[in-house]
């Protein structure tokens, strides 16, 4: 059963995830070069924006608009670097879901897994469409700025981008392409983390299903054994310990999986929430001081996307908490019977 195909496809297009099934050394080398180019573009835009704030910006409006993009770029660079550097750790986390005891064992468990996979995929598609609409609007605005002779994004460059028309357009296209890569990597990471959180819920639901079946099977077998073997209590006790130990192992594996997800993405989540707070405060300030729709339309869409971005993380994390509370009560009630 394949997991997160859509998310890793976005990563592949974004240049941060070489497909596992690629075996040709030449293809691997070419993709590694592609990854280097993408990361270079991301870091170049981030550094030049930071330099612009340091050396050029001299008023609050420019500072506000530049800060929005800068902190977004910082978060994206962090996410892209983590995905590239922790490739093996991410593969290991996914592999935990595909191997026992986390792997579904029967039709009921497969249906539970399919239900969550379908929800994760549909939610990822909706989020991707929202991000695509947002970046499309930004790209159109960037192209209009370029046609009027302005760079899509304010940056400090070590060369004169107005020296010639080709230099200006190459710089403009480089910025637009970089922002498209940013969107792909951002969406890929957010939907992947969202999906990994919900897979924790899927595992707890599978665990609950196994507990119920274990109690039901135990009740049936105990009735039969009482009739056939009246003196089988010691054998039954040892067997019960073995059975219960398997469920304890599954429960511990779920917590280990959740801990590994946190270890892999904790820096990305910290940077994301820190930058989101700065971006939201700055954007709200800018919107409060500008009333013209032409000046604020793009920023309004951007702010909405930021709120949705935070909501995705918070909602999926809250679902895990609710599922843990539910499974605690369910396990107690099942075992009490």
Secondary structure per residue as TSV (DSSP state, phi and psi in degrees):
chain	resnum	aa	ss	phi	psi
A	1	X	-	360.0	121.1
A	2	X	-	-85.8	140.0
A	3	X	-	-121.5	142.5
A	4	X	-	59.0	37.8
A	5	X	H	-62.1	-43.0
A	6	X	H	-62.6	-43.1
A	7	X	H	-64.7	-45.2
A	8	X	H	-73.3	-25.3
A	9	X	H	-65.3	-40.1
A	10	X	H	-64.9	-40.8
A	11	X	H	-60.3	-41.3
A	12	X	H	-63.4	-45.3
A	13	X	H	-63.8	-37.2
A	14	X	H	-75.3	-5.2
A	15	X	T	85.7	12.4
A	16	X	S	-114.7	1.5
A	17	X	-	-142.8	106.0
A	18	X	-	-78.7	126.6
A	19	X	-	-53.4	139.4
A	20	X	T	-65.5	-32.5
A	21	X	T	-83.0	3.3
A	22	X	-	-77.9	121.4
A	23	X	-	-110.2	-20.2
A	24	X	-	-69.3	128.3
A	25	X	H	-65.5	-34.2
A	26	X	H	-66.3	-44.3
A	27	X	H	-64.0	-41.1
A	28	X	H	-60.7	-43.4
A	29	X	H	-63.0	-43.2
A	30	X	H	-63.8	-41.0
A	31	X	H	-69.2	-36.4
A	32	X	H	-61.8	-38.0
A	33	X	H	-65.4	-40.1
A	34	X	H	-61.4	-42.8
A	35	X	H	-60.7	-43.3
A	36	X	H	-61.6	-42.0
A	37	X	H	-63.8	-45.3
A	38	X	H	-61.9	-48.4
A	39	X	H	-62.5	-37.1
A	40	X	H	-63.6	-42.2
A	41	X	H	-61.8	-44.4
A	42	X	H	-62.3	-49.9
A	43	X	H	-68.8	-33.1
A	44	X	H	-64.6	-45.0
A	45	X	H	-65.0	-41.3
A	46	X	H	-62.6	-46.2
A	47	X	H	-66.5	-42.6
A	48	X	H	-68.0	-32.1
A	49	X	H	-68.3	-41.4
A	50	X	H	-62.4	-42.4
A	51	X	H	-64.2	-34.3
A	52	X	H	-64.8	-41.3
A	53	X	H	-63.9	-38.1
A	54	X	H	-72.6	-45.2
A	55	X	H	-100.8	-25.8
A	56	X	T	-113.8	-46.7
A	57	X	-	-58.5	130.7
A	58	X	-	-135.9	12.8
A	59	X	S	-146.1	163.3
A	60	X	H	-68.8	-36.0
A	61	X	H	-63.2	-47.6
A	62	X	H	-64.4	-38.4
A	63	X	H	-62.7	-42.2
A	64	X	H	-63.9	-49.0
A	65	X	H	-67.4	-38.1
A	66	X	H	-70.6	-35.7
A	67	X	H	-63.8	-37.4
A	68	X	H	-54.9	-52.5
A	69	X	H	-71.3	-36.0
A	70	X	H	-62.3	-49.1
A	71	X	H	-69.0	-30.9
A	72	X	H	-63.1	-43.2
A	73	X	H	-65.5	-38.0
A	74	X	H	-60.6	-44.8
A	75	X	H	-64.1	-42.5
A	76	X	H	-66.1	-43.0
A	77	X	H	-60.5	-39.9
A	78	X	H	-63.5	-45.6
A	79	X	H	-63.4	-46.2
A	80	X	H	-62.0	-42.8
A	81	X	H	-64.8	-41.7
A	82	X	H	-63.6	-42.5
A	83	X	H	-63.8	-40.8
A	84	X	H	-70.0	-46.8
A	85	X	H	-72.5	-37.0
A	86	X	T	-103.3	34.1
A	87	X	H	-56.0	-47.8
A	88	X	H	-64.1	-41.2
A	89	X	H	-63.7	-39.0
A	90	X	H	-65.7	-42.2
A	91	X	H	-61.6	-40.1
A	92	X	H	-64.7	-38.3
A	93	X	H	-63.6	-45.5
A	94	X	H	-64.0	-39.5
A	95	X	H	-63.4	-30.9
A	96	X	H	-59.7	-34.2
A	97	X	H	-75.9	-18.9
A	98	X	H	-100.9	2.0
A	99	X	S	-124.5	154.0
A	100	X	T	-59.6	148.5
A	101	X	T	-87.3	0.8
A	102	X	T	-77.4	-24.2
A	103	X	S	-67.6	133.0
A	104	X	-	-57.5	141.2
A	105	X	-	-109.3	-22.2
A	106	X	S	-141.4	-176.9
A	107	X	H	-62.8	-40.5
A	108	X	H	-62.3	-42.8
A	109	X	H	-70.2	-36.0
A	110	X	H	-63.3	-38.5
A	111	X	H	-65.3	-39.2
A	112	X	H	-61.7	-45.9
A	113	X	H	-63.3	-42.3
A	114	X	H	-63.2	-38.7
A	115	X	H	-60.1	-46.6
A	116	X	H	-70.0	-40.3
A	117	X	H	-60.1	-42.0
A	118	X	H	-65.0	-42.5
A	119	X	H	-65.7	-42.5
A	120	X	H	-62.3	-43.7
A	121	X	H	-66.1	-45.5
A	122	X	H	-65.2	-39.6
A	123	X	H	-66.3	-38.2
A	124	X	H	-64.2	-40.1
A	125	X	H	-64.8	-43.8
A	126	X	H	-62.0	-43.6
A	127	X	H	-65.5	-38.2
A	128	X	H	-63.5	-40.7
A	129	X	H	-64.3	-40.4
A	130	X	H	-62.0	-46.4
A	131	X	H	-65.8	-37.3
A	132	X	H	-63.5	-42.2
A	133	X	H	-62.2	-41.1
A	134	X	H	-65.3	-48.5
A	135	X	H	-69.5	-27.4
A	136	X	H	-64.9	-43.5
A	137	X	H	-62.8	-41.6
A	138	X	H	-64.9	-39.7
A	139	X	H	-65.5	-42.1
A	140	X	H	-61.5	-45.0
A	141	X	H	-62.0	-39.5
A	142	X	H	-64.1	-40.7
A	143	X	H	-65.6	-39.6
A	144	X	H	-64.3	-40.0
A	145	X	H	-62.2	-42.0
A	146	X	H	-64.8	-39.4
A	147	X	H	-63.1	-34.1
A	148	X	T	-81.8	-1.3
A	149	X	T	97.0	13.2
A	150	X	-	-113.3	145.2
A	151	X	-	-65.8	146.4
A	152	X	S	-56.2	-37.2
A	153	X	S	-134.2	139.0
A	154	X	-	-69.5	127.4
A	155	X	-	-145.2	159.2
A	156	X	-	-99.8	122.5
A	157	X	-	-114.6	146.2
A	158	X	S	-77.3	7.4
A	159	X	S	-141.1	165.9
A	160	X	-	-86.6	105.7
A	161	X	T	-72.7	-13.6
A	162	X	T	-95.0	8.4
A	163	X	S	-62.3	-34.7
A	164	X	S	-153.1	160.0
A	165	X	H	-63.1	-44.3
A	166	X	H	-59.4	-40.2
A	167	X	H	-62.4	-42.0
A	168	X	H	-63.4	-46.1
A	169	X	H	-71.9	-34.2
A	170	X	H	-63.6	-42.9
A	171	X	H	-65.2	-41.5
A	172	X	H	-63.9	-46.3
A	173	X	H	-65.6	-35.6
A	174	X	H	-61.5	-40.8
A	175	X	H	-67.3	-44.0
A	176	X	H	-63.8	-45.2
A	177	X	H	-62.8	-39.4
A	178	X	H	-62.6	-41.8
A	179	X	H	-65.2	-36.4
A	180	X	H	-63.4	-43.9
A	181	X	H	-60.6	-40.3
A	182	X	H	-57.5	-45.9
A	183	X	H	-62.7	-44.8
A	184	X	H	-61.2	-47.2
A	185	X	H	-67.5	-40.3
A	186	X	H	-60.8	-51.3
A	187	X	H	-63.7	-42.3
A	188	X	H	-59.6	-43.3
A	189	X	H	-70.0	-45.9
A	190	X	H	-65.0	-41.6
A	191	X	H	-72.9	-30.2
A	192	X	H	-67.9	-47.7
A	193	X	H	-62.5	-42.1
A	194	X	H	-56.0	-46.5
A	195	X	H	-67.1	-39.9
A	196	X	H	-64.3	-38.5
A	197	X	H	-62.2	-46.0
A	198	X	H	-70.1	-25.6
A	199	X	H	-65.6	-26.8
A	200	X	H	-63.0	-42.7
A	201	X	H	-62.2	-41.0
A	202	X	H	-60.8	-42.5
A	203	X	H	-65.3	-39.0
A	204	X	H	-66.9	-35.6
A	205	X	H	-68.5	-39.1
A	206	X	H	-64.3	-41.4
A	207	X	H	-61.1	-43.6
A	208	X	H	-63.0	-41.4
A	209	X	H	-61.3	-42.0
A	210	X	H	-65.7	-38.0
A	211	X	H	-62.3	-45.6
A	212	X	H	-62.5	-42.2
A	213	X	H	-66.6	-37.2
A	214	X	H	-62.8	-44.6
A	215	X	H	-65.7	-41.0
A	216	X	H	-64.6	-45.9
A	217	X	H	-65.3	-38.4
A	218	X	H	-63.7	-41.0
A	219	X	H	-63.6	-41.5
A	220	X	H	-65.3	-44.8
A	221	X	H	-69.3	-35.3
A	222	X	H	-65.5	-35.6
A	223	X	H	-65.9	-44.4
A	224	X	H	-65.2	-43.1
A	225	X	H	-68.4	-33.0
A	226	X	H	-63.3	-33.8
A	227	X	H	-76.6	-43.7
A	228	X	H	-82.0	-44.9
A	229	X	-	-127.2	90.3
A	230	X	T	-63.9	-25.9
A	231	X	T	-111.5	47.2
A	232	X	-	-107.7	18.1
A	233	X	H	-61.9	-42.9
A	234	X	H	-67.6	-40.6
A	235	X	H	-64.1	-41.6
A	236	X	H	-65.2	-37.0
A	237	X	H	-63.7	-44.8
A	238	X	H	-64.0	-39.8
A	239	X	H	-65.6	-40.1
A	240	X	H	-63.7	-38.7
A	241	X	H	-61.9	-41.2
A	242	X	H	-64.2	-42.6
A	243	X	H	-65.3	-47.1
A	244	X	H	-64.2	-35.0
A	245	X	H	-60.8	-32.0
A	246	X	H	-66.0	-38.5
A	247	X	H	-72.6	-35.7
A	248	X	H	-63.0	-41.0
A	249	X	H	-62.4	-42.4
A	250	X	H	-62.5	-44.0
A	251	X	H	-60.7	-42.8
A	252	X	H	-66.8	-35.7
A	253	X	H	-65.6	-36.2
A	254	X	H	-62.8	-44.4
A	255	X	H	-67.1	-36.7
A	256	X	H	-64.2	-41.3
A	257	X	H	-60.5	-48.3
A	258	X	H	-61.8	-38.6
A	259	X	H	-65.9	-39.6
A	260	X	H	-65.8	-39.2
A	261	X	H	-59.5	-43.6
A	262	X	H	-64.1	-41.2
A	263	X	H	-64.2	-41.4
A	264	X	H	-68.5	-41.5
A	265	X	H	-111.0	8.5
A	266	X	H	-63.5	-39.6
A	267	X	H	-66.0	-40.0
A	268	X	H	-63.4	-41.1
A	269	X	H	-66.9	-40.1
A	270	X	H	-61.9	-49.5
A	271	X	H	-62.9	-39.2
A	272	X	H	-61.9	-49.4
A	273	X	H	-69.6	-37.4
A	274	X	H	-63.3	-47.6
A	275	X	H	-67.8	-34.9
A	276	X	H	-63.5	-40.0
A	277	X	H	-61.7	-46.4
A	278	X	H	-62.8	-45.0
A	279	X	H	-63.8	-45.0
A	280	X	H	-64.9	-43.6
A	281	X	H	-62.3	-43.2
A	282	X	H	-67.3	-42.5
A	283	X	H	-68.0	-38.9
A	284	X	H	-64.7	-39.4
A	285	X	H	-61.5	-46.0
A	286	X	H	-63.8	-42.8
A	287	X	H	-65.0	-33.2
A	288	X	H	-72.6	-19.3
A	289	X	H	-104.6	-0.8
A	290	X	-	-132.1	128.7
A	291	X	-	-107.1	-17.7
A	292	X	-	-73.0	132.2
A	293	X	H	-64.8	-33.5
A	294	X	H	-63.5	-28.6
A	295	X	H	-86.2	-23.4
A	296	X	H	-116.4	-6.4
A	297	X	H	-58.0	-50.0
A	298	X	H	-63.7	-39.8
A	299	X	H	-68.6	-34.0
A	300	X	H	-62.3	-46.6
A	301	X	H	-61.5	-42.4
A	302	X	H	-62.3	-42.4
A	303	X	H	-65.2	-40.9
A	304	X	H	-60.0	-43.6
A	305	X	H	-62.1	-36.9
A	306	X	H	-65.7	-41.3
A	307	X	H	-63.8	-41.9
A	308	X	H	-63.5	-39.5
A	309	X	H	-59.1	-47.1
A	310	X	H	-66.5	-39.9
A	311	X	H	-60.5	-40.0
A	312	X	H	-59.2	-47.1
A	313	X	H	-64.3	-47.6
A	314	X	H	-67.0	-41.3
A	315	X	H	-64.8	-46.3
A	316	X	H	-65.4	-39.1
A	317	X	H	-64.8	-39.6
A	318	X	H	-65.4	-36.0
A	319	X	H	-61.9	-38.4
A	320	X	H	-64.0	-44.1
A	321	X	H	-61.3	-45.8
A	322	X	H	-63.3	-38.8
A	323	X	H	-66.8	-38.3
A	324	X	H	-63.5	-43.4
A	325	X	H	-63.5	-41.4
A	326	X	H	-65.7	-43.2
A	327	X	H	-67.5	-29.9
A	328	X	H	-64.3	-46.9
A	329	X	H	-67.3	-41.0
A	330	X	H	-64.0	-44.6
A	331	X	H	-62.7	-40.8
A	332	X	H	-62.5	-45.5
A	333	X	H	-67.0	-39.2
A	334	X	H	-66.6	-47.8
A	335	X	H	-68.8	-28.8
A	336	X	H	-66.2	-30.0
A	337	X	-	-73.5	360.0
